[in-house]
Each structure stands twice: as structure tokens, then as C-alpha cells.
Amino acid sequence: MTNEAQVKEAQFNQAEQGGASEVKGAAGGVRRINFAKTAPKAFKALIGFDAAAREGLDPALVELVQIRSSQLNKCAYCLHMHTTDARKAGESEERLHMVAVWEEAAHFFTPKERAALALTEAVTLVAQGGVPDDVYRRAATHFDEPELARLLALIFTINTWNRLALSTGKVAGTDER
């Protein structure tokens, strides 16, 4: 398990100390499960998949992909976590503010980053039209096959993390390390 995966596991565990947690603002104060404790094998498998996905990818690119997917999925918990991680990795505030409008602010991002962001959007919003050939082809021109496979896996994992955080009522800002 990589340090990133260990940190992610610690974050989820720390935020969910003691089993189920009360969700602020949820209808009727519904109590949500602590997925890491309730389904530890599935949780550890996801951490392993996440670690394998990011292996060999540029850490700044990893954060950009995770931020964009979290924006599209409206996952405040993951968005807070990954913008914080991006800042710690040296990402500028200026670029972080532009991720949501990357197409209109193309000059803030490299062609490779733009290709990854386009693929992130297509895969995250796959139900709205699949992954267009031109988007896939553009990514394939910037990433060799093993990198492209890991990029796709990264997009799959952040979408899974977003769904896990939203389904279990994770609260943004509780990912203190």
C-alpha cells in the first residue's frame, strides 16, 4: 500500500471514528454506516485499486483529475480533501480556481492535462453520452497504453470514492490528518 493510500485510509477512519455517524442536514438525522469498518475487505480492495491506479502518474495530474470528478459529482468531502492535497503538492490557487472551467481557461493547463480532464468528464458523466471517440483519441495521444489504463482506473476510483463519501454522509473538512 502506498503512502497516499495509507493516508486516504487514515482519513476515512479518522472521520468515521466509532462506527455510524450522524449526518448533519440529512433528512431526519439518518445515521450512516462507517464503510471502512463495516466492509473492511471491500474498503481495502478499493484502497489497493486506488494505489495501483495512481502509480506512475504525475501527482499534480492525479489531483486535477480527482478535483474535477469531485466537482462534477458534487462531493464536497472529496473536493476539500483533494484541493488541500493539491495545495500541499505545490499547486497554485490560480489553477485550482480554474479547474471547474478548464475548457474556457485552457492556457492554465497543458495539453496532456486538458486531455485528462476531458476524459475525466466523459467517464464521470458516462450516462450522458458515453466516452466520445475524439475524447478517448485525444487522451491516447498524450498517454501511452499503460498510463492511459491507469488514468482510467484513477477516474474509476475517484468516482467510487465520491459515491462512497456521498452515500455515507462524509462531511467536508473532516479529513484532518
Salt bridges, closest charged atoms under 4 A:
GLU4 OE1 - ARG54 NH1 2.98
GLU9 OE2 - LYS44 NZ 2.98
GLU16 OE2 - LYS170 NZ 3.19
GLU22 OE1 - ARG31 NH1 3.60
ASP50 OD1 - LYS8 NZ 4.00
ASP50 OD2 - ARG54 NE 2.99
GLU63 OE1 - HIS82 ND1 2.96
ASP85 OD2 - HIS82 ND1 3.90
ASP85 OD1 - ARG177 NH2 2.30
GLU91 OE2 - ARG95 NE 2.45
GLU93 OE2 - ARG87 NE 2.36
GLU93 OE1 - HIS97 NE2 3.60
GLU113 OE2 - ARG95 NH2 2.87
GLU121 OE2 - ARG68 NE 2.75
GLU147 OE2 - LYS112 NZ 3.47
ASP175 OD1 - HIS80 ND1 2.93
ASP175 OD2 - ARG177 NH2 3.87
